[in-house]
Amino acid sequence: MVTLPLFISGTEIAFIIFIVIMVFGADKVPEIARGLGKGMRTLKDATNDIKTEITKSAEKQGIDIDVTKDIKKEIDKAKEDINDITGPIKRQL
């Protein structure tokens, strides 16, 4: 079952589609869907452009934008330290 970010179930989606068809008619639904698709694509492109501009600006200012890399290094270091301390001890059930 596919869940949307708004947690709408399949039955609710079917009901919404039924209402849309009843209000706008079956011949207008593809046109509406096309318009929504274009709008979503425009929004996605604008978001990607903003992300790119922020990244470029941060790089010019010398700001580290890859925080996750540093966090991953620290986690890996902690794992190695734990393995060194525990050594070959195995948990027995």
N, C-alpha and C positions, 0 to 999 in steps of 0.2 A: 504494500500500500504506500503510495506516495503522499507525504505530508508536506504541506506548504509552510512557510515561516509563520503564517498566521494560524496554523493548526486547524485548517478547514478540512473536514472529512470529505470523502467522495460523494456522499449523499448530499451534503451542503453544496458542493460544486455543481452537481447535477441540478439541484433546485435553482441555483443562481442562473445556470445556462437556460433552464426552462423559462424563468422569468424574463431574461433578456430576449429570448425568441418571442415570447408573448408580447412584450412591449415594442420591440423594434421590427419584428418580422424576420422570417428566415432569410430573405433576400438581402437584408442590411447587415446581418451578423458577420459575414466575411469582410465587408468594408470596415466595420468597427474593429474587428480583430487586426486587420492590416494597419489601421491607424494607431491602435494601441501598441502593436509591434514596433512601428516606426518611432513612436514616442519613447518606448523603453530603450530602443537602440540609441536614440539621441541622448537620453539620460546617461546611459552606460558610457558612451563616447565622451560626454562632458566630464563624467567622473574620472575616467582614465586620463583625460587631459589635465585635470586639476592635480591628480596624483603625480603625473609626470612633472608638472611645473613645481610642485612642492619638493619633489625629490631633487630636481636640478638646483633649485634655490638652496636646499640644505647642503648639497655637495659643494656649491660655490662658497658657502659660509663655513665649510669645514665641520658640519654637524654630522655625527655618526647616526645614520638612519637604520642601520642593521643591528638593532638591539638584541634580536633573537639569537644572533650568532654568539654574542658574548654570554648570554644566558645558557645556551647549549654547552659552551665550553666549561662553564662553572658546574653545570650538572654532571658532565662527563668526568670532571676532576673529582667531584664528590663521590661518584660511583667508584672510581679507581681507588680513592682513599678508603672507602668502606671495604672494598675487596682486599686491599692490603692489610687492613686491620683484622678482618675476619679470617683471612687465609683460607685453608682448605676445610674449614668447619662446614659441615652440612647439616641442615635441619632434618631431624629424624621424627617420623610420625609415630 
